[in-house]
Amino acid sequence: MNVGKSRTQGERTEATRTALMAAARRLFTERGYDAVGTEEIVRAAGVSRGALYHHFGGKAELLAAVYERLEAESTERVARVELGSELESPLEAMKAGIDSFLDECAEPELRQIALHDAPAVLGWDRWREIGAANGLGLIEASLAAAIEAGEIRELPVKPMAHLLLGALDEAAMLVARSDDPIARAEVTSVLLAVLESFAVAGPA
């Protein structure tokens, strides 16, 4: 009997968290973090103000949870493009992944929450920690596959992955702050050039 009650309580807890995150995600995307109050979030979620502070501790931690969810979803979509690619070349698959990543950065949710609100509210260290927790492993696995295939020089994977992550973060900011398709094309060409710099040189 106690197990059943515990499971029911767990389901209620998850439903409350889900409702709060869904409401915050929509409102932050539409108007930005600073323009949305906690009363509006709890009203949209259909829960009490106390529930927000019980589950998240406040609006900033709710933003962190929403950002973490967005990053996880976005990384999964990029991974499906890259790891599910029919391209036999791991290097070419990484290029497809870069293009998919930049597409993600142009989406309203990612632009507003992940690339505008989260770094400003959470600070650079926390923002980068959440982003790296989701994307760094995919970059490391992709680089390792390209090295094994003989397409990328045998350099230490972890430093390469961190350098690429930094380049991708900056590229994301550039794309998010511009609606100019020329700027997107320029960012893409530079990122691909960075990736190509690790490639094994072909025969002379």
Disulfide bonds with the S-S distance in Angstrom:
none
